[in-house]
Amino acid sequence: MLLVLWGFIGYWSWSQYHRLLASSTVLLEQLTSAVEEQTLRLFKQAETSLIVSRHWMAGHPTEDPGTAPTFTALVDSLRGASEGMLDIRMVGRNGGLFYIPKRSPKPLADVSDRDYYKAQLTPATRGFFIGNPLVSRVTGKWGIPVSIPVDVAGGDVGIVFVAMELDRIAKTFEAERPKPDGAISIMRADGTFLFRVPAGNNIIGQSIAGTPSWDQNISQSSRGTYYSDGTAVGTPPKLVSFIRLKEYPLYVTVAAEVDDLLIPWRRETFTLVSIAVVMTLLSVVAASILLRAMKGGEIAQRETERAHRDAKLILDAAGDGICGVDASGAVTFINPAARRMLGLMAADPVGRNFHLLCHHSHPDGSPYAGADCPVTQTLTDGQTREVHQETFWHSTGRPVPVDLVASAVTDEDSVVGAVVVFHDIAERIKAEQRLARQAAELARSNADLEQFAYIASHDLREPLRQVSSYVSLLERRYGEQLEQDAKDFIAFARDGAARMNQLVIDLLDFSRVGHSAQPLEQVALGRAVDDACANLAARITETGARVVRDDELPVVAGNTGELVRLFQNLIGNALKYRDPDRDPEVSVSARRDGTNWVVTVADNGIGIDSAYFDKIFGIFQRLHTRDKFDGTGIGLAICKKIIEQMGGNIWVESDPGRGSSFHFTLPIAPA
């Protein structure tokens, strides 16, 4: 009989242990999905705010955004839309930090050593960048910097970034954190903690890459739940649920201490073991002990009910719509946010088919087949689906644009239901439409400016030809009667007219770049380099230069004529700015970088000081006087425009006295 008793205790303890962990896992996964949506919305707000700010700066290139009232109002509205969680700031090209509006003409701090500043100076990381968490040098508070580069702006602005203060984020997630000792974290894809509530001891900024939690679990899957011994962050063992965000290189995790989850199980197990010991010693009271053990099930049930109540409180507090359906598609639960979005506050949708309730029609009113519904498909194959700009229908009949995620709920590898999380995107769609209209207006304005330059340049050449012709006629007819000063004046006038004519011709060349409207084609770079060298053959022979290229230069997507002009300009500059103490040497090479080719034209000429790396790509920018080197200073501006028209970037690396290397990227030609 004692063997039967101990067997019952062991089985009961084992089953209760696994049932408690299973129910806790489900609750953690549901909570993690809600945290994922809030994190995605936070960073989407940050990205949208940065793009809107940069568009304003591009549209007002002569205004200093730090002092412009309209920009300050825009930033205030964006800050208000985020409920104060996002603070937009600017960084000058030399690393000076400015608030909006500017508090003084001088920067508040130097942030040139920050990684979000350095990332925008490097082509490989330039763009939307989530930096390491740091302590502000102005406010002294921890925050997450998210930055993008600014190419066109007044006030010498080079970077605009959003500072997400960790204290404000913590207030948002504190209500959802599992109590009493659970934690919610946001990590970068490299394992660095950006945020954690509670913060813990020196956890922010640390990386768990290389730990078993990271190498064996988080880095191996886009979502899941695992057991952690807590050594990576110095905490007790936890049950951890995680999800990788699809749109950003981020993970969110929700953790609950195993000890907290197992309190009911330990209490009941201890009780049963104590009873078993007593029964072993006092077998005569076995019946009473068994009755006490049966009461343990009631206590566990109450604990389970309490856990369900906690989950309901979390769902009720969520800002996104969350709805559960069973295997047949019938609604099993729906939170208040979903009821508000769909106009179901007065009606009870539980038991009704979700698809027929709010997803029955396409935006044009045509029927939406149930088999095509992403929720139905998830119930069929168990795959998580994320759908953007889907349409739900309000109970009054109006469409509700949403982004949704449908995740399967499984039990022993069988799909028993699904959880649908959706967010109303009506305001975001309006903002995107406004941005599209602004972009179209900017494109039309740029086209008008280029056409104006093209026409004006043609009209300017006619009076220049007249000036040159009459000066030459004056010299031929009265040359013998003129004094030497007069002859010099005539020479100056003719030379000035010739240089002005060349400037106009160069301006025409600059305005023609990109006007051919020819689609990108497959271009063999080796052939383009050879054609450019053929055009420069006389100059190469005259200077004694040696021009070499890789035997197997790649095929890229571009325009043949423009690429020949590009190489002719770069190789011609290498011959022009050669070192007089050695023969010129020019090399052309290429290497693959992701979806682009990086092409390098290197020389052993006089080199360029780093202070002028950006200036030399401006139109009519010269670093030397005409008595030392001829030219108008437009060649590199044409090169920059050619590369940008083909979807690439160009930059220079140089060491004065040792030569220069011009690098540019071109897209790989499609197979």
TORDO-618899 format. One record per residue (C-alpha): residue number from 1; y negated, x, z negated. Coordinates in Angstrom, 2 decimals. Example, Ala and Ser with C-alpha at 12.3 -4.5 7.8 and 13.67 -1.06 7.14 Angstrom:
<recs>
  pos    north     east       up
    1     4.50    12.30    -7.80
    2     1.06    13.67    -7.14
</recs>
This chain:
<recs>
  pos    north     east       up
    1     0.00     0.00     0.00
    2    -2.37     2.87    -0.76
    3    -1.71     4.29     2.72
    4    -2.68     0.97     4.23
    5    -5.83     0.90     2.09
    6    -6.94     4.40     3.08
    7    -6.13     3.67     6.73
    8    -8.30     0.56     6.57
    9   -11.17     2.54     5.02
   10   -10.89     5.25     7.66
   11   -10.81     2.77    10.53
   12   -13.63     0.70     9.10
   13   -15.79     3.80     8.52
   14   -15.06     5.12    12.02
   15   -15.79     1.81    13.74
   16   -18.96     1.16    11.73
   17   -20.16     4.71    12.43
   18   -19.74     4.35    16.20
   19   -21.09     0.81    16.29
   20   -24.19     1.86    14.37
   21   -24.77     4.87    16.65
   22   -24.19     2.70    19.76
   23   -26.71     0.09    18.67
   24   -29.16     2.81    17.66
   25   -28.73     4.46    21.07
   26   -29.56     1.19    22.88
   27   -32.67     0.67    20.75
   28   -33.81     4.27    21.31
   29   -33.32     3.96    25.10
   30   -35.35     0.73    25.19
   31   -38.10     2.32    23.12
   32   -38.05     5.44    25.36
   33   -38.53     3.26    28.45
   34   -41.58     1.66    26.85
   35   -42.98     5.09    25.87
   36   -42.35     6.33    29.45
   37   -44.43     3.52    30.89
   38   -47.32     4.17    28.48
   39   -47.22     7.93    29.24
   40   -47.10     7.30    33.00
   41   -50.07     4.94    32.74
   42   -52.02     7.51    30.66
   43   -51.55    10.35    33.17
   44   -52.06     7.99    36.13
   45   -55.41     7.01    34.57
   46   -56.24    10.71    34.17
   47   -55.37    11.50    37.81
   48   -57.28     8.49    39.13
   49   -60.35     9.38    37.02
   50   -60.33    12.96    38.33
   51   -59.97    11.87    41.98
   52   -62.76     9.28    41.63
   53   -65.04    11.92    40.04
   54   -64.29    14.43    42.81
   55   -64.97    11.83    45.50
   56   -68.35    11.10    43.91
   57   -69.22    14.83    43.96
   58   -68.11    15.18    47.60
   59   -70.31    12.23    48.51
   60   -73.35    13.67    46.65
   61   -73.21    17.42    47.45
   62   -76.91    17.97    46.69
   63   -76.87    16.38    43.22
   64   -75.88    18.10    40.02
   65   -73.24    15.73    38.56
   66   -74.07    16.97    35.08
   67   -77.56    15.45    35.26
   68   -77.05    12.58    37.75
   69   -77.36     9.19    35.97
   70   -75.00     7.51    38.45
   71   -72.28    10.06    37.82
   72   -72.77     9.78    34.05
   73   -72.39     6.00    34.36
   74   -69.23     6.47    36.45
   75   -67.74     8.83    33.83
   76   -68.67     6.42    31.02
   77   -66.91     3.58    32.85
   78   -63.79     5.69    33.39
   79   -63.82     6.74    29.72
   80   -64.17     3.12    28.69
   81   -61.30     2.04    30.98
   82   -59.05     4.49    29.12
   83   -60.21     3.15    25.74
   84   -61.71     6.54    24.90
   85   -58.48     8.50    25.35
   86   -59.76    10.48    28.39
   87   -62.84    12.72    28.20
   88   -64.01    14.06    31.59
   89   -65.65    17.50    31.67
   90   -66.73    20.05    34.31
   91   -66.23    23.78    34.70
   92   -68.51    25.98    36.79
   93   -67.11    28.40    39.32
   94   -67.67    31.25    36.84
   95   -65.72    29.48    34.06
   96   -68.61    27.86    32.14
   97   -67.78    24.55    30.41
   98   -70.15    21.55    30.63
   99   -69.95    18.09    29.12
  100   -71.13    14.99    31.01
  101   -74.04    14.58    30.82
  102   -74.95    18.24    30.37
  103   -76.19    19.05    26.87
  104   -78.08    22.12    28.11
  105   -78.46    24.18    31.30
  106   -76.18    26.80    29.79
  107   -72.42    26.20    29.44
  108   -71.08    25.21    26.04
  109   -68.26    27.76    26.26
  110   -66.51    30.21    28.57
  111   -63.08    28.85    29.60
  112   -62.29    31.32    32.37
  113   -59.26    32.51    30.37
  114   -57.73    29.01    30.16
  115   -54.65    28.34    32.29
  116   -56.08    25.11    33.75
  117   -59.00    27.18    35.11
  118   -56.85    30.04    36.42
  119   -54.43    27.61    38.08
  120   -57.20    26.34    40.40
  121   -57.96    29.91    41.55
  122   -54.38    30.48    42.73
  123   -53.23    28.78    45.98
  124   -49.72    28.26    44.64
  125   -50.92    26.17    41.64
  126   -54.21    24.79    43.01
  127   -54.32    21.01    42.78
  128   -53.43    18.48    40.06
  129   -52.45    20.71    37.09
  130   -51.35    19.86    33.56
  131   -52.29    22.79    31.33
  132   -50.97    24.06    28.02
  133   -52.21    22.18    24.93
  134   -55.10    24.00    23.32
  135   -57.82    23.83    20.67
  136   -61.27    23.00    22.09
  137   -63.83    25.74    21.63
  138   -66.51    23.07    21.25
  139   -64.90    20.33    19.12
  140   -62.12    22.35    17.46
  141   -59.60    19.59    18.28
  142   -56.22    19.85    19.98
  143   -56.02    18.40    23.49
  144   -54.12    18.39    26.79
  145   -56.23    19.59    29.76
  146   -55.53    18.03    33.18
  147   -57.55    19.58    36.02
  148   -58.17    19.41    39.78
  149   -60.31    21.69    41.98
  150   -63.68    20.64    43.41
  151   -64.49    22.06    46.84
  152   -67.75    20.20    47.49
  153   -70.21    19.46    44.68
  154   -73.71    20.16    43.47
  155   -74.51    22.08    40.31
  156   -71.99    24.88    41.02
  157   -69.07    22.72    39.83
  158   -65.69    24.28    40.66
  159   -63.29    22.26    38.51
  160   -63.27    18.83    36.90
  161   -60.79    18.16    34.14
  162   -59.75    15.51    31.62
  163   -59.27    16.43    27.97
  164   -56.71    14.17    26.27
  165   -57.27    14.54    22.52
  166   -53.94    14.57    20.70
  167   -55.37    12.65    17.74
  168   -56.19     9.68    20.00
  169   -52.79     9.79    21.73
  170   -51.10     9.92    18.32
  171   -52.81     6.66    17.27
  172   -51.34     4.95    20.36
  173   -47.76     6.11    19.80
  174   -47.66     6.01    15.97
  175   -46.89     2.28    15.92
  176   -43.85     2.79    18.18
  177   -42.42     5.81    16.34
  178   -39.05     5.12    14.62
  179   -39.59     4.97    10.88
  180   -39.57     6.74     8.54
  181   -38.99    10.22    10.05
  182   -38.61     9.61    13.78
  183   -40.72    11.36    16.42
  184   -42.18    10.76    19.89
  185   -42.86    13.77    22.13
  186   -44.26    14.59    25.58
  187   -43.06    17.84    27.18
  188   -43.82    19.60    30.41
  189   -40.99    20.27    32.88
  190   -40.85    23.87    31.58
  191   -39.97    22.65    28.07
  192   -43.43    23.13    26.49
  193   -44.46    20.54    23.88
  194   -47.74    18.91    24.97
  195   -47.73    16.26    22.25
  196   -45.63    15.18    19.29
  197   -46.09    12.59    16.61
  198   -45.75    13.62    13.87
  199   -47.11    17.00    14.98
  200   -44.88    19.10    12.69
  201   -45.38    22.77    11.88
  202   -46.67    24.77    14.87
  203   -44.66    22.69    17.37
  204   -47.49    21.90    19.82
  205   -47.53    24.50    22.59
  206   -44.00    25.79    21.81
  207   -41.25    25.67    24.46
  208   -37.64    24.65    23.84
  209   -36.48    26.11    27.17
  210   -33.41    28.21    26.52
  211   -32.24    26.10    23.58
  212   -29.00    24.04    23.76
  213   -31.04    20.81    23.68
  214   -32.89    21.85    26.83
  215   -30.20    23.77    28.76
  216   -27.33    21.36    28.09
  217   -29.13    18.01    28.05
  218   -32.77    17.51    29.05
  219   -32.86    19.89    32.04
  220   -29.56    18.52    33.40
  221   -30.53    14.86    33.90
  222   -33.48    12.58    34.48
  223   -32.60    10.44    31.44
  224   -30.08    10.30    28.65
  225   -29.37    10.41    24.92
  226   -27.91    13.32    22.95
  227   -27.41    14.73    19.47
  228   -29.72    17.55    18.39
  229   -29.20    19.80    15.37
  230   -33.01    20.19    15.12
  231   -33.11    24.01    15.12
  232   -35.36    24.12    18.23
  233   -38.25    22.47    16.35
  234   -37.24    23.11    12.73
  235   -36.22    19.54    11.82
  236   -33.08    17.83    10.49
  237   -30.45    16.65    13.04
  238   -31.64    13.82    15.29
  239   -30.45    11.37    17.90
  240   -32.75    11.99    20.89
  241   -33.37     9.77    23.94
  242   -35.28    11.25    26.88
  243   -36.62    10.27    30.33
  244   -38.19    12.47    33.03
  245   -41.26    10.89    34.66
  246   -40.81    10.60    38.41
  247   -44.46    11.07    39.35
  248   -45.31    13.95    37.03
  249   -43.49    17.08    35.77
  250   -43.12    15.59    32.30
  251   -40.45    14.41    29.88
  252   -40.86    11.86    27.09
  253   -38.50    11.88    24.13
  254   -37.96     9.50    21.23
  255   -35.98    10.86    18.30
  256   -34.65     9.32    15.11
  257   -33.16    11.35    12.27
  258   -29.40    10.84    12.10
  259   -29.61    10.70     8.31
  260   -31.98     7.73     8.55
  261   -29.71     5.95    11.04
  262   -26.60     6.54     8.91
  263   -28.04     5.41     5.55
  264   -26.31     1.99     5.72
  265   -23.06     3.59     6.94
  266   -23.08     6.26     4.22
  267   -23.83     3.73     1.54
  268   -20.99     1.47     2.62
  269   -18.58     4.36     3.19
  270   -19.34     5.80    -0.24
  271   -18.75     2.40    -1.74
  272   -15.39     1.98    -0.01
  273   -14.24     5.49    -0.89
  274   -15.20     4.92    -4.51
  275   -13.27     1.68    -4.47
  276   -10.28     3.42    -2.93
  277   -10.33     6.08    -5.64
  278   -10.49     3.43    -8.30
  279    -7.66     1.52    -6.59
  280    -5.58     4.68    -6.51
  281    -6.08     5.04   -10.24
  282    -6.03     1.35   -11.05
  283    -3.83    -0.28    -8.44
  284    -3.77    -3.40   -10.54
  285    -7.32    -4.23    -9.44
  286    -6.66    -3.76    -5.66
  287    -7.46    -7.36    -4.84
  288   -10.95    -7.22    -6.34
  289   -11.71    -3.92    -4.59
  290   -10.73    -5.36    -1.19
  291   -13.09    -8.27    -1.74
  292   -15.96    -5.85    -2.38
  293   -15.11    -3.97     0.82
  294   -15.33    -7.17     2.86
  295   -18.85    -7.68     1.58
  296   -19.80    -4.42     3.30
  297   -19.61    -6.15     6.66
  298   -22.25    -8.62     5.57
  299   -24.57    -5.80     4.52
  300   -24.03    -4.00     7.84
  301   -24.83    -7.25     9.64
  302   -28.05    -7.59     7.74
  303   -28.96    -4.01     8.66
  304   -28.22    -4.77    12.30
  305   -30.37    -7.87    12.15
  306   -33.19    -5.83    10.63
  307   -32.86    -3.30    13.46
  308   -33.13    -6.11    15.98
  309   -36.23    -7.41    14.22
  310   -37.80    -3.94    14.45
  311   -37.00    -3.79    18.17
  312   -38.60    -7.20    18.67
  313   -41.77    -6.03    16.93
  314   -41.93    -3.03    19.28
  315   -41.43    -5.23    22.37
  316   -44.09    -7.65    21.17
  317   -46.60    -4.80    20.74
  318   -45.97    -3.25    24.19
  319   -48.80    -3.61    26.72
  320   -46.46    -3.74    29.76
  321   -44.30    -6.68    30.66
  322   -40.69    -6.22    29.49
  323   -37.94    -8.67    30.37
  324   -34.16    -8.57    29.89
  325   -31.60   -10.34    32.08
  326   -27.85   -10.76    31.81
  327   -25.28    -9.96    34.49
  328   -25.98   -13.25    36.26
  329   -29.74   -12.60    36.41
  330   -30.65   -15.11    33.69
  331   -33.52   -14.18    31.34
  332   -32.30   -13.15    27.88
  333   -35.62   -12.04    26.38
  334   -39.23   -11.65    27.52
  335   -42.12   -10.07    25.58
  336   -45.60   -11.59    25.13
  337   -47.22    -9.26    27.69
  338   -44.81   -10.47    30.39
  339   -45.44   -14.10    29.41
  340   -49.21   -13.57    29.78
  341   -48.90   -11.89    33.18
  342   -46.64   -14.65    34.54
  343   -48.37   -17.61    32.86
  344   -45.35   -18.50    30.69
  345   -47.02   -18.72    27.27
  346   -46.27   -22.43    26.95
  347   -42.89   -22.46    28.74
  348   -39.59   -20.95    27.58
  349   -38.05   -18.95    30.46
  350   -34.96   -17.81    28.52
  351   -31.85   -18.90    30.41
  352   -33.66   -19.33    33.76
  353   -32.88   -17.09    36.74
  354   -35.43   -14.24    36.81
  355   -35.59   -14.01    40.61
  356   -36.14   -17.74    41.09
  357   -38.64   -17.79    38.21
  358   -41.18   -15.21    39.45
  359   -39.81   -13.22    42.41
  360   -38.85   -15.94    44.86
  361   -41.29   -15.19    47.72
  362   -42.86   -12.32    49.64
  363   -46.68   -11.88    49.53
  364   -46.96   -13.89    52.78
  365   -45.08   -16.80    51.18
  366   -41.81   -16.28    53.07
  367   -38.61   -16.58    50.99
  368   -37.42   -13.42    49.21
  369   -33.65   -13.23    49.53
  370   -31.93   -12.72    46.19
  371   -29.71   -10.00    47.63
  372   -32.81    -7.95    48.49
  373   -34.28    -8.21    44.99
  374   -34.28    -4.78    43.25
  375   -33.27    -6.40    39.95
  376   -30.26    -8.05    41.61
  377   -29.33    -4.75    43.28
  378   -29.49    -2.94    39.92
  379   -27.20    -5.56    38.41
  380   -24.81    -4.91    41.32
  381   -24.65    -1.09    41.39
  382   -26.13    -0.03    38.02
  383   -28.76     2.23    39.65
  384   -32.28     2.46    38.17
  385   -34.91     1.35    40.69
  386   -38.64     1.99    40.66
  387   -40.62    -0.22    43.04
  388   -44.35     0.07    43.73
  389   -46.69    -2.73    44.83
  390   -44.10    -5.48    44.47
  391   -45.26    -9.09    44.10
  392   -44.39   -11.42    41.22
  393   -45.66   -15.00    41.08
  394   -47.70   -16.62    38.31
  395   -46.64   -20.05    37.12
  396   -49.79   -21.42    38.78
  397   -48.67   -20.10    42.17
  398   -50.93   -17.05    42.53
  399   -49.44   -13.63    43.40
  400   -49.38   -10.88    40.75
  401   -49.12    -7.33    42.25
  402   -46.97    -5.09    40.01
  403   -45.18    -1.76    39.73
  404   -41.75    -2.28    38.23
  405   -38.75    -0.33    36.96
  406   -35.34    -2.03    36.74
  407   -32.80    -0.23    34.52
  408   -29.19    -1.29    34.05
  409   -27.69    -2.04    30.65
  410   -24.05    -0.92    30.59
  411   -21.12    -1.40    28.25
  412   -18.08     0.84    28.83
  413   -19.17     1.62    32.42
  414   -19.72    -2.06    33.23
  415   -23.16    -3.49    34.02
  416   -23.83    -6.30    31.55
  417   -27.52    -6.79    32.25
  418   -30.82    -5.08    33.07
  419   -34.24    -4.40    31.57
  420   -37.27    -4.92    33.84
  421   -40.54    -3.17    32.85
  422   -43.56    -4.07    35.00
  423   -47.30    -3.44    35.01
  424   -50.10    -5.48    36.62
  425   -51.75    -3.19    39.24
  426   -54.40    -5.56    40.61
  427   -57.29    -3.47    39.28
  428   -55.70    -0.23    40.53
  429   -55.32    -1.69    44.05
  430   -59.00    -2.64    44.06
  431   -59.94     0.92    43.01
  432   -57.74     2.42    45.76
  433   -59.33     0.17    48.36
  434   -62.80     1.30    47.24
  435   -61.72     4.94    47.53
  436   -60.30     4.33    51.02
  437   -63.58     2.79    52.17
  438   -65.54     5.76    50.78
  439   -63.20     8.21    52.54
  440   -63.63     6.39    55.86
  441   -67.42     6.42    55.50
  442   -67.34    10.17    54.74
  443   -65.17    10.83    57.81
  444   -67.59     8.90    60.05
  445   -70.54    10.82    58.59
  446   -68.85    14.19    59.27
  447   -68.07    13.18    62.85
  448   -71.70    12.17    63.44
  449   -72.93    15.51    62.07
  450   -70.61    17.51    64.32
  451   -71.65    15.51    67.39
  452   -75.30    16.06    66.50
  453   -74.77    19.84    66.23
  454   -72.97    19.90    69.60
  455   -75.73    18.01    71.43
  456   -78.58    19.86    69.69
  457   -77.04    23.24    70.56
  458   -76.95    22.35    74.28
  459   -80.59    21.26    74.24
  460   -81.67    24.46    72.45
  461   -80.34    26.82    75.14
  462   -82.60    25.56    77.93
  463   -85.94    26.68    76.33
  464   -84.29    29.99    75.37
  465   -83.37    30.64    79.01
  466   -86.97    29.91    80.00
  467   -88.30    32.32    77.37
  468   -85.91    35.06    78.53
  469   -86.68    34.46    82.23
  470   -90.46    34.53    81.83
  471   -90.36    37.62    79.60
  472   -88.25    39.41    82.23
  473   -90.63    38.23    85.00
  474   -93.60    39.48    82.98
  475   -91.94    42.90    82.61
  476   -91.14    43.21    86.33
  477   -94.56    42.11    87.56
  478   -96.83    43.87    85.09
  479   -94.55    46.53    83.61
  480   -96.42    49.50    85.10
  481   -99.73    48.19    83.81
  482   -98.59    47.68    80.21
  483   -98.85    50.11    77.35
  484   -95.75    51.23    75.49
  485   -96.43    48.83    72.55
  486   -96.56    45.91    74.96
  487   -93.27    47.00    76.55
  488   -91.72    47.23    73.09
  489   -92.97    43.73    72.27
  490   -91.38    42.40    75.48
  491   -88.09    44.11    74.56
  492   -88.23    42.58    71.08
  493   -88.85    39.12    72.56
  494   -85.98    39.44    75.05
  495   -83.64    40.75    72.36
  496   -84.60    37.92    70.01
  497   -84.02    35.32    72.74
  498   -80.62    36.86    73.51
  499   -79.63    36.83    69.84
  500   -80.84    33.24    69.49
  501   -78.84    32.27    72.57
  502   -75.75    33.91    71.06
  503   -76.32    32.00    67.82
  504   -76.44    28.73    69.78
  505   -73.27    29.66    71.70
  506   -71.51    30.45    68.41
  507   -72.73    27.16    66.97
  508   -71.25    25.39    70.01
  509   -67.95    27.19    69.45
  510   -67.99    26.16    65.79
  511   -68.68    22.50    66.62
  512   -65.93    22.44    69.29
  513   -63.21    23.41    66.78
  514   -61.07    20.33    66.23
  515   -62.80    18.25    68.96
  516   -59.90    18.54    71.39
  517   -58.01    15.87    69.36
  518   -54.75    17.38    70.59
  519   -51.73    16.77    68.36
  520   -50.14    19.76    66.66
  521   -47.48    21.42    68.80
  522   -44.88    24.12    68.31
  523   -46.61    27.50    68.73
  524   -44.90    30.89    68.75
  525   -47.19    33.11    66.66
  526   -45.88    36.25    68.37
  527   -47.14    34.98    71.75
  528   -50.51    34.01    70.24
  529   -50.95    37.51    68.74
  530   -50.01    39.14    72.08
  531   -52.53    36.97    73.99
  532   -55.26    37.86    71.49
  533   -54.49    41.59    71.86
  534   -54.58    41.24    75.66
  535   -58.08    39.75    75.40
  536   -59.09    42.69    73.16
  537   -57.31    45.38    75.23
  538   -60.48    47.22    76.22
  539   -61.80    47.26    72.67
  540   -58.42    48.41    71.27
  541   -58.33    51.29    73.77
  542   -61.95    52.22    73.10
  543   -61.45    52.46    69.32
  544   -58.01    54.10    69.49
  545   -56.61    51.30    67.34
  546   -52.95    50.63    66.62
  547   -52.03    46.92    66.38
  548   -48.50    46.04    65.25
  549   -46.77    42.78    64.38
  550   -43.42    41.60    63.02
  551   -40.80    41.43    65.75
  552   -39.84    37.90    64.73
  553   -43.02    36.00    63.92
  554   -42.25    32.32    63.26
  555   -42.90    29.14    65.23
  556   -45.52    26.95    63.50
  557   -47.15    23.56    63.98
  558   -50.59    24.20    65.47
  559   -52.77    24.47    68.59
  560   -52.12    27.40    70.94
  561   -55.71    28.00    72.10
  562   -57.15    27.77    68.60
  563   -54.55    30.17    67.16
  564   -55.27    32.74    69.92
  565   -58.98    32.48    69.02
  566   -58.11    32.85    65.31
  567   -56.14    36.09    65.83
  568   -58.78    37.39    68.27
  569   -61.50    36.91    65.64
  570   -59.48    38.51    62.81
  571   -58.23    41.50    64.85
  572   -61.69    41.91    66.45
  573   -63.28    42.04    62.98
  574   -60.75    44.70    61.94
  575   -61.83    46.82    64.94
  576   -65.54    46.21    64.32
  577   -65.52    47.03    60.59
  578   -63.27    50.08    60.91
  579   -63.59    53.20    58.75
  580   -65.26    55.96    60.86
  581   -63.07    58.62    59.20
  582   -59.70    57.23    60.44
  583   -58.22    55.40    63.41
  584   -57.97    51.63    62.95
  585   -54.58    50.14    62.07
  586   -53.94    46.39    62.12
  587   -50.69    44.64    61.17
  588   -49.66    40.97    61.49
  589   -46.80    39.65    59.31
  590   -45.51    36.32    57.93
  591   -43.42    35.03    55.05
  592   -42.13    31.57    54.18
  593   -43.51    29.68    51.16
  594   -41.95    26.24    50.69
  595   -42.98    24.02    53.61
  596   -45.56    26.52    54.92
  597   -45.73    29.94    56.54
  598   -48.12    32.45    54.94
  599   -49.47    34.73    57.71
  600   -51.23    38.03    56.86
  601   -53.56    40.10    59.07
  602   -54.13    43.44    57.28
  603   -56.32    46.42    58.27
  604   -57.39    49.83    56.92
  605   -61.11    49.30    57.44
  606   -64.12    49.55    55.15
  607   -63.01    46.61    52.96
  608   -64.99    43.82    51.24
  609   -66.34    43.58    47.70
  610   -64.70    40.75    45.72
  611   -68.13    39.22    45.04
  612   -68.29    38.18    48.72
  613   -64.77    36.74    49.14
  614   -66.09    33.16    49.34
  615   -69.40    33.93    51.07
  616   -67.87    35.52    54.19
  617   -66.28    32.22    55.25
  618   -69.68    30.47    55.36
  619   -71.44    29.86    58.66
  620   -73.89    32.62    59.73
  621   -73.04    34.74    56.67
  622   -73.39    38.52    57.21
  623   -72.84    41.38    54.76
  624   -74.38    44.12    56.97
  625   -77.60    44.59    58.95
  626   -77.55    44.35    62.76
  627   -78.36    48.05    63.19
  628   -74.95    48.84    61.60
  629   -72.76    46.01    62.99
  630   -73.65    43.43    65.64
  631   -72.64    39.77    65.54
  632   -73.90    36.44    64.21
  633   -71.65    35.97    61.16
  634   -69.84    32.86    62.40
  635   -66.41    34.29    63.29
  636   -64.76    33.79    59.89
  637   -66.34    30.33    59.54
  638   -64.61    29.40    62.82
  639   -61.33    30.85    61.48
  640   -61.64    28.76    58.30
  641   -62.33    25.59    60.29
  642   -59.38    26.22    62.65
  643   -56.96    26.69    59.75
  644   -58.23    23.65    57.83
  645   -57.95    21.50    60.98
  646   -54.26    22.45    61.10
  647   -53.71    21.58    57.44
  648   -53.80    25.10    55.98
  649   -55.92    27.38    53.79
  650   -57.37    30.86    54.37
  651   -58.40    33.54    51.85
  652   -58.96    37.28    51.66
  653   -57.80    40.15    49.43
  654   -59.59    43.47    49.76
  655   -60.23    46.83    48.13
  656   -63.52    48.44    49.31
  657   -62.80    51.66    51.17
  658   -59.09    50.89    51.64
  659   -59.02    47.83    53.90
  660   -58.68    44.04    53.83
  661   -55.84    41.47    54.09
  662   -56.62    38.00    55.42
  663   -53.99    35.39    54.49
  664   -53.68    31.85    55.84
  665   -51.08    29.09    55.65
  666   -49.68    27.00    58.51
  667   -47.13    24.16    58.35
  668   -43.59    24.91    59.49
  669   -42.87    23.39    62.90
  670   -40.48    20.41    62.66
  671   -36.98    21.06    63.99
</recs>
